Amino acid sequence: MTARAVQIVSIGSSEDDYSFTLDDEALMSVLSKAPPEMKISVVSCVGAFRTGKSALLSWFLRYLRLTSLNDDDWEAVSTPGKEGEEEEGGGENEWWNKGGKLNEGEKFDWRGGQERHTTGIWMCIYNVSGRIGEDALQHLALFSEYGRVALRAEDEEGAGGGEDEDGDDSRKKRSPTQSTARPFQKIEFLVRDWQNFTIEDPSTSSDFAQMESEMDAYLKSVIKSRDAEDLAETRQQISECFEKVSAYLLTHPGIPVTRKNFDGDPAKVDPTFLKLLDRYVKRVFSTELEPKTIHGRTLTSSELGAYIKAYASIFKGGEEFPEPTTLLKATASANNANAKMVAAGKYKAEMDHAFGPRSTVFAKTEE
């Protein structure tokens, strides 16, 4: 089966307080296709309304659909470039040309028509338009602080106790590893419609290396410490909540894309945008993909469903954002359910191995 979009959560209307509704059947249709012990990686995309998230997800889906067919021709065609280097991109064998047309329900509208649908964290892509503004940093710091508060609450709860029989304080102190733990793995700013590259028409690997060097330099200029206290605190909060912070810059896809009659034809998209997009998609799904971890433990496909159900349940009342302690309780509940499932599975496997149909151990008959 080829890759396709599956909506597992829907958002209601004012009549039901914009509550979140989880589609258990759709969720299981995804999870059932993966072996129970398979490590899971989650990539999410967030950002303001009408900033290109839907377009990005369309390209992700096109790429995943083609690679799921085990097609070796999605890779860029290499032809001689300037100065003896290989040219990057270009050619009819690119994955964006071979992905085929997406059926209704399997594509995302370029102009934001699907924005109300929840999209599908080891890696969170923060989609912004034009530049990384101070407002984007403040919003990120605010919401990521929920994760840090919940982590701190868990540390304090784990350090609880009292006095032992000898009257000594048995309250545990957090280890250096615990005290510096970050609640999230990676945040990547994806800046759309970037206009300040020094190279206008990249064609070689060195051109793209230069552009990606400019991306790193831009991020450093954005997150470097500031003299103003509030600006400095914003950047400190982000660095304390994420293990890794990165950025990628995409140029404008071209004027034809903004027109109402745009049909998704890659031939109408700006070539530089497609070349950068090609590198970015491969970077997300090939070179930088890592398993999702929660509290330092790698998440498996059999455990993912418990977390999704737990978090969906606390967002049933969509008009109010849950307290950090509520998020903590949901995580703890999912942890407990998963621990029980893993323990039961291990017990059953060991009992089957010792006394199951293929066991070579036999009880001696009484004499």
Stockholm file with secondary structure:
# STOCKHOLM 1.0

chainA/1-367         MTARAVQIVSIGSSEDDYSFTLDDEALMSVLSKAPPEMKISVVSCVGAFRTGKSALLSWFLRYLRLTSLNDDDWEAVSTPGKEGEEEEGGGENEWWNKGGKLNEGEKFDWRGGQERHTTGIWMCIYNVSGRIGEDALQHLALFSEYGRVALRAEDEEGAGGGEDEDGDDSRKKRSPTQSTARPFQKIEFLVRDWQNFTIEDPSTSSDFAQMESEMDAYLKSVIKSRDAEDLAETRQQISECFEKVSAYLLTHPGIPVTRKNFDGDPAKVDPTFLKLLDRYVKRVFSTELEPKTIHGRTLTSSELGAYIKAYASIFKGGEEFPEPTTLLKATASANNANAKMVAAGKYKAEMDHAFGPRSTVFAKTEE
#=GR chainA/1-367 SS CCCCCCCCEEECCGGGTTCEEECHHHHHHHHTTSCTTCBCCCEEEEESTTSSHHHHHHHHHHHHHHHTTTCGGGSCCCEECGGGCEECSCSTTSHHHHSCCCCTTSSCCTTSTTTTSCCCCCEEEEEEESSCCHHHHHHHHHHHHHHHHHHHHHHHHHTCCCBCTTSCBCCCCCCHHHHTCCSEEEEEEEEESCCCCSCSSCCBHHHHHHHHHHHHHHHHHHHSCCSSHHHHHHHHHHHHHEEEEEEEECCCCCHHHHSTTCCCCGGGSCHHHHHHHHHHHHIIIIISCCCCEETTEECBHHHHHHHHHHHHHHTSSTTSCCCHHHHHHHHHHHHHHHHHHHHHHHHHHHHHHHHSTTCCCCCCCCC
#=GC SS_cons         CCCCCCCCEEECCGGGTTCEEECHHHHHHHHTTSCTTCBCCCEEEEESTTSSHHHHHHHHHHHHHHHTTTCGGGSCCCEECGGGCEECSCSTTSHHHHSCCCCTTSSCCTTSTTTTSCCCCCEEEEEEESSCCHHHHHHHHHHHHHHHHHHHHHHHHHTCCCBCTTSCBCCCCCCHHHHTCCSEEEEEEEEESCCCCSCSSCCBHHHHHHHHHHHHHHHHHHHSCCSSHHHHHHHHHHHHHEEEEEEEECCCCCHHHHSTTCCCCGGGSCHHHHHHHHHHHHIIIIISCCCCEETTEECBHHHHHHHHHHHHHHTSSTTSCCCHHHHHHHHHHHHHHHHHHHHHHHHHHHHHHHHSTTCCCCCCCCC
//
